[in-house]
Amino acid sequence: MAREAGVSKTAVSFAFNSPERLSAATAERIREVADGLGYRPHPVARMLAQKNTMTIGLLTPQALSAVFANPFFATLCGGVAAVTDQAGYGLLFVSPLHGSLIRALGRATVDGFVAVGLSEDHPEVEQIRHAGVPMVLVDGDASPSMGRSNRTTKWELEPPPATC
């Protein structure tokens, strides 16, 4: 692609990842060549290079079939989805794999978690925190490290009704 566009490989990378570093004409020429060749950036390669997935995991302690039966969960999901959508993030549901959240986490490529129904002292929460993955606990014990109560977190996801 670089040869076709008459630019360096670095310029091609800039065209897709940091277009502001190129002139508008050069970036456009590279994108036109890419379109002509049918090139689409590979999302996994982009995640590895940028060290950012633009995805938040919604971590549940039960199988998804069980949690989707809970009306609170649907409301919570709607609030989390509204926030992630607005911020340009995707949302990935993560439930136990063969009875283990830690096994499931090995398959969840996310930038952080919203953990539903887990307490601060839950062993798997400790393992996730030890791994350095950002996490907010909802509908479990208040998280002293986050300084949030369930009510505060709920209001951030779904603002309280206006009063007269």
C-alpha positions, 0 to 999 in steps of 0.5 A: 500500500505504501508503494502504491501511495508513494509514501513510507510505511510510517505515513500509512500508519499515520493515515489510519492512527494519527492522520493529524500528523500528515497533510490532509492531501496525503492522508486522503491519498493513502485512504483512497489507495487503501479503499482501492486495494480493499484494505481495512485495518485489522481490529486486533492488530490495532488493539495490540498497537494502541494497547486499548480495546475501546471495550468495557466488560460487564462482569456477572457472577452468574450465567447470562441466562440467569442474569438476563431474567433479572429486571434490575440487570436489564435496567443496569445494562441500559444505563451502562450501554448509554454511557459506553455508547456516548464515550465511543466504547463497546460493551462485552458481557462476561460471565463465568466460564466453566464456573470460573470468572478468572477463566472467563477473564482470560478471554475478555479483552477489555480496558476495564470492568463494571462488576455486578453483584460481587463484593470488594473482598471476593477472591476473584475481584482481588485477582482482577485488581492485582492484575491492574484491570480497572473495575467498578463494583455495582450491587455489591459492597461499596468499594472503598477504593472507588469511594462510591456507593451503589446508589451513587454508581446507579445515579451516574449510570441512570440520573435520578428523577428530577424533582419539582 
